[in-house]
Amino acid sequence: MTRTNRQRSRQTNGNKKKPVPLTTEHPKIHRLLGKINRRALGSGIVTAITSALASLVLLFPLVLFPDTYAVTASIVIGVVLLFLLGAFRGVTLKQSAAKSAVKMVVLGILVILASKVLGSYVLKLVTQ
């Protein structure tokens, strides 16, 4: 039977006067911290690679298609990616995939519009 951290921290030393502190040198804690660090590193690498690939996917239409279709194709691909990301998030969190996907698309569009408004405001401030 394993003891909880609280029980382990209440454990006393030989003379039963002072509790033994649970430190990071404890073997179980050391192993756990190693696992957490590996997971964080792996998560960071996966996040960086997927973000880079998603950005490149959005740039491909600008390189491959004529100017008249490139921006529209890039926007459509971006909305589809947001929809898929939202659906995946919904399934992962055991929520409605459709609701989560629509929320993600709406939030993405709101962020794009806010960025455009803020960008034009900053451009006016800088150029004046």
MOLIN-V555045 format. One record per residue. N is the residue number from 1. RES is the residue in three letters. SS is DSSP state (helix for helix, strand for strand, loop for the rest). PSI is psi in whole degrees, -180 to 180 (NA if undefined). Layout:
((N RES SS PSI) (N RES SS PSI))
This chain:
((1 MET loop 128) (2 THR loop 148) (3 ARG loop 151) (4 THR loop 167) (5 ASN helix -39) (6 ARG helix -43) (7 GLN helix -39) (8 ARG helix -36) (9 SER helix -23) (10 ARG helix -12) (11 GLN loop 139) (12 THR strand 161) (13 ASN loop -171) (14 GLY loop -39) (15 ASN loop 4) (16 LYS loop 29) (17 LYS loop -36) (18 LYS loop 132) (19 PRO strand 147) (20 VAL loop 121) (21 PRO loop 146) (22 LEU loop 112) (23 THR loop 173) (24 THR loop -11) (25 GLU loop -12) (26 HIS loop 133) (27 PRO helix -41) (28 LYS helix -40) (29 ILE helix -42) (30 HIS helix -44) (31 ARG helix -42) (32 LEU helix -44) (33 LEU helix -38) (34 GLY helix -42) (35 LYS helix -42) (36 ILE helix -44) (37 ASN helix -41) (38 ARG helix -42) (39 ARG helix -42) (40 ALA helix -42) (41 LEU helix -45) (42 GLY helix -42) (43 SER helix -41) (44 GLY helix -41) (45 ILE helix -45) (46 VAL helix -42) (47 THR helix -43) (48 ALA helix -44) (49 ILE helix -45) (50 THR helix -36) (51 SER helix -42) (52 ALA helix -44) (53 LEU helix -42) (54 ALA helix -39) (55 SER helix -42) (56 LEU helix -38) (57 VAL helix -38) (58 LEU helix -24) (59 LEU helix -24) (60 PHE helix -45) (61 PRO helix -32) (62 LEU helix -24) (63 VAL helix -37) (64 LEU helix -33) (65 PHE loop 161) (66 PRO loop 162) (67 ASP helix -33) (68 THR helix -30) (69 TYR helix -19) (70 ALA helix -49) (71 VAL helix -42) (72 THR helix -44) (73 ALA helix -40) (74 SER helix -40) (75 ILE helix -44) (76 VAL helix -44) (77 ILE helix -41) (78 GLY helix -43) (79 VAL helix -41) (80 VAL helix -43) (81 LEU helix -42) (82 LEU helix -40) (83 PHE helix -47) (84 LEU helix -41) (85 LEU helix -43) (86 GLY helix -41) (87 ALA helix -43) (88 PHE helix -41) (89 ARG helix -43) (90 GLY helix -43) (91 VAL helix -42) (92 THR helix -41) (93 LEU loop 9) (94 LYS loop 45) (95 GLN loop -180) (96 SER loop 123) (97 ALA helix -40) (98 ALA helix -46) (99 LYS helix -45) (100 SER helix -38) (101 ALA helix -44) (102 VAL helix -42) (103 LYS helix -44) (104 MET helix -41) (105 VAL helix -46) (106 VAL helix -46) (107 LEU helix -40) (108 GLY helix -44) (109 ILE helix -40) (110 LEU helix -40) (111 VAL helix -41) (112 ILE helix -46) (113 LEU helix -42) (114 ALA helix -39) (115 SER helix -39) (116 LYS helix -45) (117 VAL helix -47) (118 LEU helix -40) (119 GLY helix -42) (120 SER helix -35) (121 TYR helix -45) (122 VAL helix -39) (123 LEU helix -40) (124 LYS helix -41) (125 LEU helix -39) (126 VAL helix -37) (127 THR helix -13) (128 GLN loop NA))
